[in-house]
């Protein structure tokens, strides 16, 4: 393998392999969730989805356009982030989702 030095400013230099590891680390995010009592794991990228809720809904083919419109209206009418978080959690629970979270690296290695 050819090692190429990359200057990234402020006096830091990375080798090609280090950059590759950084990029792979950023793209290798996974989300775990339960949908209708069945645990599932999907790959996740911020390039494709705004948040994990959009990703799990897309993975299950659930249309959340009305949810997103209501969430936007709620965000404009309140400054309380806890209200938005509670609305999101209750609405996704109503749709059949639960335990939506990012999978930690330790959990990935165990599987």
Phi, psi and omega in degrees: 000138181272128180263121180243131178276136178239123177275126182246020177087166180054027176080007179268142178228133177241149172273159181307319182295325179291321178295317179300318178296320179296314180295316179297323179296324180287325185274344188271035179278142177229151179240137174246145181200166174246132176233117183052049176069012178246123180283134181224157177229132178229159173280149184224141176218134178290344175294328186262324184232149179289320178207177184293331180294318176296322181294314182290325177295318178295321180297327180263358179074027181268129179280118181244023182298319178291324176298315181296322178295316179293321179297321179296316178297318179296319179296326179285335185264349180222152176257355183280111181291332179296325178296315179296316181297318179294318178299314180299314182296315181292320181292319179288330174294320177297327179282352177107006180264149172205165177052046179278121180197161174288144177276129180283156181302322180297323179289327178296318182292329181287336183274000000 
